[in-house]
Amino acid sequence: MPTQNVPRLPAVAFAFVLATLAFTAPALAAPGSSGSAWTANGATACEKYLTPDVVAAILRNPAGKPRRLDANSCNVGPIYISLKVADIDVFRQEIPRIVGTHPISGFGDGAYWNEAGAFSAVKGHDRGCEISVIDPGAPKIHNAELGQKFGEICNKLFAIP
């Protein structure tokens, strides 16, 4: 049987992934926009907003000192904060495509939490905030309560000019 007319599965799958990414990728703000400058607050967000009292309210055990991971993100133990340029219109379109999201109001212009300990929120057309706990046994609060706590932190970050 000739194989010339049979599409190769890996090539088709790769093309599908690229097309999906192209259509679902968030629109980026123009370089030098307020959103791209605002994301630099992610490096110091843990120092400012994950205070020992806040961390003690979230985690079962002490988490150590805040660490800057890169220009836009940081962590304190298993809690990670990352700021990015994101657009609320794209975010709203993506939510139905993400398994396990639970929309939550009051944080930015749109937000959700999931049972894995992640929270994501977007404000306007250039600000995105993601906070997560990567150790499922670490938090003493979960689900909507954890989402609420992370949302409060994102709102403080969204308030920075």
C-alpha positions in Angstrom: 0.0 0.0 0.0 1.5 3.4 -1.0 2.1 5.8 1.9 2.4 8.9 -0.2 -1.3 9.9 0.3 -1.5 9.0 3.9 -0.8 12.0 6.2 1.7 11.4 8.9 0.1 11.5 12.3 3.0 13.3 14.1 3.0 16.1 11.4 -0.8 16.5 11.6 -0.7 16.6 15.4 2.1 19.1 15.4 0.2 21.3 13.0 -2.9 21.1 15.1 -1.0 22.1 18.2 0.5 25.1 16.5 -2.9 26.2 15.1 -4.5 25.9 18.5 -1.7 27.9 20.1 -2.0 30.6 17.4 -5.7 31.0 18.0 -5.8 30.8 21.8 -2.6 32.7 22.7 -3.3 35.9 24.6 -2.8 39.1 22.7 0.4 40.8 23.9 0.6 44.5 24.7 2.9 46.6 22.7 6.5 46.7 23.9 6.9 49.5 26.5 3.2 49.5 27.4 2.2 49.9 31.0 1.4 46.2 31.2 4.8 45.0 30.2 6.4 47.4 32.7 3.9 46.4 35.4 4.9 42.7 35.1 8.3 43.6 36.7 6.4 43.9 40.0 6.2 40.1 39.9 9.9 39.8 41.1 9.2 41.6 44.3 5.5 40.5 44.9 6.4 37.7 47.3 8.5 40.1 49.5 5.7 42.6 49.6 2.5 40.5 49.7 3.4 37.0 51.0 4.2 38.3 54.5 4.7 35.7 57.3 1.1 36.3 58.4 -0.3 35.7 55.0 1.8 32.6 54.4 0.8 31.3 57.9 -2.9 31.7 56.9 -2.3 29.6 53.7 0.3 27.0 54.6 0.5 24.3 57.2 4.2 24.8 57.8 6.6 27.8 57.5 7.9 28.4 54.0 11.1 30.2 54.3 12.2 33.5 52.7 10.9 35.0 49.4 12.9 34.3 46.3 12.9 36.2 43.0 12.8 33.7 40.2 13.0 36.1 37.2 11.9 39.6 36.3 8.2 38.7 36.5 7.9 36.0 39.2 8.8 34.9 42.7 8.0 32.2 45.3 7.9 31.6 49.0 8.2 27.9 49.5 5.5 26.2 47.4 3.6 29.4 46.7 4.5 31.0 43.3 3.4 34.4 41.9 3.8 35.3 38.3 2.7 38.5 36.5 2.3 38.6 32.7 0.7 40.7 30.0 -2.8 39.3 29.4 -6.0 40.5 27.8 -9.4 40.1 29.5 -11.2 39.4 26.2 -8.9 36.5 25.4 -9.0 35.3 29.0 -12.8 35.1 28.9 -12.6 33.0 25.7 -10.1 30.6 27.3 -11.9 29.8 30.5 -14.4 27.4 29.0 -11.5 25.5 27.3 -9.6 25.0 30.6 -10.6 21.9 32.5 -11.6 22.3 36.2 -11.9 26.1 36.4 -14.2 27.7 38.9 -14.9 31.3 38.0 -14.7 33.7 40.9 -15.8 37.4 40.9 -14.3 40.4 42.6 -10.7 40.0 41.4 -9.6 42.0 38.4 -12.0 41.8 35.5 -12.1 38.0 35.4 -10.7 35.2 37.6 -10.8 31.5 38.3 -9.4 29.0 40.8 -9.0 25.3 40.4 -8.7 22.4 42.8 -5.0 22.0 42.1 -4.3 25.1 44.0 -4.0 27.6 41.2 -5.6 31.0 40.7 -5.5 33.2 37.6 -6.9 36.7 37.1 -6.8 39.4 34.4 -7.4 43.1 34.6 -8.0 45.1 31.5 -6.0 44.4 28.4 -2.5 44.2 29.7 -2.4 42.7 33.2 -2.4 39.0 34.3 -1.8 37.6 37.7 -1.2 33.9 38.5 -0.6 32.4 41.9 -0.4 28.7 42.8 0.7 26.3 45.4 2.7 23.5 43.8 2.6 21.1 46.8 -1.0 19.8 47.3 -0.3 18.9 50.9 1.1 22.3 51.9 -2.0 24.5 52.1 -4.4 24.4 55.1 -7.0 26.2 53.0 -8.3 24.9 49.7 -10.5 25.6 46.7 -12.6 28.8 46.9 -11.1 29.9 50.2 -7.6 29.6 48.7 -8.8 31.3 45.5 -10.2 34.2 47.7 -6.8 34.6 49.5 -4.9 34.6 46.2 -7.4 37.0 44.6 -6.8 39.5 47.4 -3.1 39.4 46.5 -3.7 39.8 42.8 -6.0 42.8 43.5 -3.2 44.5 45.5 -0.9 43.9 42.5 -3.5 45.2 40.0 -3.7 48.4 42.1 0.0 49.2 41.4 0.2 51.9 38.7 
